[in-house]
């Protein structure tokens, strides 16, 4: 079954499975800034996912202080419009169909242990699409978190070398494109 066909079928499952949990659901307050991609509900889901996936500690900042969900909102606003609906469906399916995680309550209502078990259920699901959904959420949270320079020092990472280390062509000649390094681009055509 294709990913799109599964999402269409899951939409029906979403309606059916979410009814016992509660039709109204909690109200989500918009953050103190303009969301570009997420709804307030989706922002809450991504915030909670980031808190569980990259919780900080051991000298690393917590994802809330780095604004991981806010940065993810900006990144996802750049998505191809054909992918937007799929990610919105993933976030809704993830939280509003707890039966897929073997839970009775939504992801946002789980305590810390329950949220970790919820994520683990998606990570180890027998359904490939759920595992891929978990991987997408995990990669988004981790990529945005570790892209922040405030996480680099504790990891002993000096940052990207482009524009910082001369590799023989001068600092002004680094970047993408054949004009930067014609030798590389002539050997490896696009």
Secondary structure, 3 states (H helix, E strand, C coil): CCHHHHHHHHHHHHHHHHHCCCCCCCCCCCCCCCCCCCCHHHHHHHHHHHHHHCCCECCECCHHHHCHHHHHHHHHCCCCHHHHHHHHHHHHHHHHCHHHHCCCCCHHHCCHHHHHHHHHHHHCCCCHHHHHHHHHHHHHHHHHHHHCHHHCHHHCCCCCCCCCCCCCCCHHHCCCCCCCCHHHHHHCCC
